[in-house]
Amino acid sequence: MLLLIPGPVQTRPEVRAAMAVDIAPWDDDFRVEHAALRERLLRIAGGTPGEHTVLPVTGAGHAVVEACLRTFVPAGGKVLIPANGTYALRMVRLAREAGRVPVTLEVPDTRPVRAEEVAAALAADPAIGHVGMVYSETGSGIVNDPEAIGAVVRAAGRRLIVDAVSAFGALPFRMDAHPECDALAFTTGKCLEGMPGIGIAVARIDRLTACAGQAGSWVLDLAAIHEYALSNGPGRHRFTPAVQVLRALGVALDFYEQEGGQPARLARYAENARVLYEGVQSLGLTPYLEWRHQGPVIVTVHQPPDPAFTLPGFVAALKARGVLISNFFNTTAPTFRVGCIGTVTPADMRVAVEAMRGALDSLGVRQRAAA
Ligand SMILES: *Cc1c(COP(=O)(O)O)cnc(C)c1O
């Protein structure tokens, strides 16, 4: 089966096999392995040893995004969230339920957030201390620009939290070029092509110290995770981590480095997205985003107006042809979504387009272009 969803992604057998061992997380052998893993992740994040640190939180990606919000935004503090998709709206909900005050900057889900919009919103409300941005908006496939948005946050003297969950490893970002950034959040199971199960924050050490004690959660407190590691040995976990997932991530990073790191991964995903985008057009379908706004992580496509089309029917017909896509959509208009990340290649994307042709023909979907 070809798994074309934006996480958990298709992985290599060697990565999955790395999980088939029993490990004690505190064992000295594993601690050495874990320390090396954290160093490699810090390098990929463009962090500086002594200034930034790597903090794993076992759980889904939402857990580490919530941990970032709780750790750095004080209770009752305002966080501006530019929202051009569902993942930003999820950040709004995480902030609200954690007792922070989200200020939603609504942007259509068909274009990136503009830095001027963020600058204007910050100028209008001096009480906003943080901006929480989604780098790759997995709802639609749009990529927002952390360079431009980071620059206006920096100029306004505010702080930044980046949800890079579907971006990290493929889209560029360097913590050392973003002093305004408190934390960058990502997971093991997306562009790093590891197994799902652990969220990771790369955070500024000075800010972890300054923000100690305000999370209002023992589990989701990055400052406490950092403090524990300091007093008990680097990388020491407070609670039982998904330790096999960490081991598998080390193997996934071997392949990441062999491939050529971030630029190579971005190039492969971008080519995957291009083949898919042009492929669905060749079938008469209409991509949701204009090509100039199309990111490399996920391609969303308008559902054909033909009454013969249903999303469950299409997903089942594709699955019968060996391709698994999401059975839901997150855009304003009805779409289907196809992931371009994981151990998949442009050749796989051509296979997927042919499977879509077969699925549409078998369902009798003739009217395909969006109205
Ligand atoms: C996948 C993803 C998350 C986290 O999703 P989980 O299901 O909690 O792992 C958060 N933000 C973005 C942008 C994502 O793509």
The ligand as a Tripos MOL2 file, in Angstrom:
@<TRIPOS>MOLECULE
LIG
   15    15     1     0     0
SMALL
NO_CHARGES

@<TRIPOS>ATOM
      1 C1          0.3610   16.9220   12.0440 C.3       1 LIG1
      2 C2          0.3140   18.3180   12.5280 C.ar      1 LIG1
      3 C3          0.1730   18.6180   13.8910 C.ar      1 LIG1
      4 C4          0.0430   17.5710   14.9500 C.3       1 LIG1
      5 O1         -0.8530   16.5740   14.6760 O.3       1 LIG1
      6 P1         -0.9930   15.3010   15.6540 P.3       1 LIG1
      7 O2         -2.1170   14.5580   15.0310 O.co2     1 LIG1
      8 O3         -1.3020   15.8020   17.0060 O.co2     1 LIG1
      9 O4          0.3230   14.6000   15.6060 O.co2     1 LIG1
     10 C5          0.2050   19.9290   14.2760 C.ar      1 LIG1
     11 N1          0.3650   20.9130   13.3810 N.ar      1 LIG1
     12 C6          0.5020   20.6700   12.0620 C.ar      1 LIG1
     13 C7          0.6920   21.8190   11.1310 C.3       1 LIG1
     14 C8          0.4880   19.3690   11.5940 C.ar      1 LIG1
     15 O5          0.6270   19.1120   10.2880 O.3       1 LIG1
@<TRIPOS>BOND
     1     1     2 1
     2     2     3 ar
     3     2    14 ar
     4     3     4 1
     5     3    10 ar
     6     4     5 1
     7     5     6 1
     8     6     7 2
     9     6     8 1
    10     6     9 1
    11    10    11 ar
    12    11    12 ar
    13    12    13 1
    14    12    14 ar
    15    14    15 1
@<TRIPOS>SUBSTRUCTURE
     1 LIG1         1 GROUP 0 **** ****
